[in-house]
Amino acid sequence: MRARALTAIFGLVVLATVGVASASGAASEGPHTVSVNILGADHFPHPGLLTNDFHFPEDAIVVARGGRITFHNKTNDAHTIALVAKADLPTTPAQLFNCPLCDTINGVFGIGGGPGPGGPPAGAQLDNGKVTDDHAQADADAPDTGAIASAKHLPPGLSLLIADFDTPSHGSTVGDATLIDTADPTNGHGGPTQRTISMTAVPGLYHFYCTIHPWMQGTIRVVGERGGD
Ligand SMILES: [Cu+2]
């Protein structure tokens, strides 16, 4: 039931062309809370040309270890935020349109072909590409209150948790991922339009992308934990 409901919420259409990235959101050295806007749109200036510039911030999102990054979706489509190794990021049009890793992650989220084995994760997040321990990890137990408040129709039983991006492999393999819906009534499904991730990963530079629009790529720099707040 839960899997069916989440699939209904996040059923998506994928349309891809090449986009560009630009900076947005706030980042300074070692903040514990960071807010990031996902921006961009489809553009159809004349017959024969369709462009899309959905993008994450161009500059690295800097956050203290254990800090939280909240992504706000300002676009008319849903997105995933998936940590992967740099080598997994598409760099050519062919890789954008033939992305098995994207298909794998999307499939687990129930995008473009139904849920994978076990159905979508209860907390709308993946741990190292798998539907696993949303509830098992103590550091992933906090409700994502902002995401819950932003959703119009959360399915019963969905425990929307802060997405724990802990990736012990430090970017050397498929990492953690989460999903964010759009508020656009013509393309959204009532799911959360903002999502918060907790960067519990060790300090370092992490690469992520959207598996629905693989040209949307970005980096998160986790820096040393700061005392106080
Ligand atoms: Cu996307």
Boltz pocket constraint, residues with backbone or C-beta under 6 A from the ligand:
constraints:
  - pocket:
      binder: B
      contacts: [[A, 54], [A, 78], [A, 79], [A, 80], [A, 210], [A, 211], [A, 212], [A, 213], [A, 216]]
      max_distance: 6.0
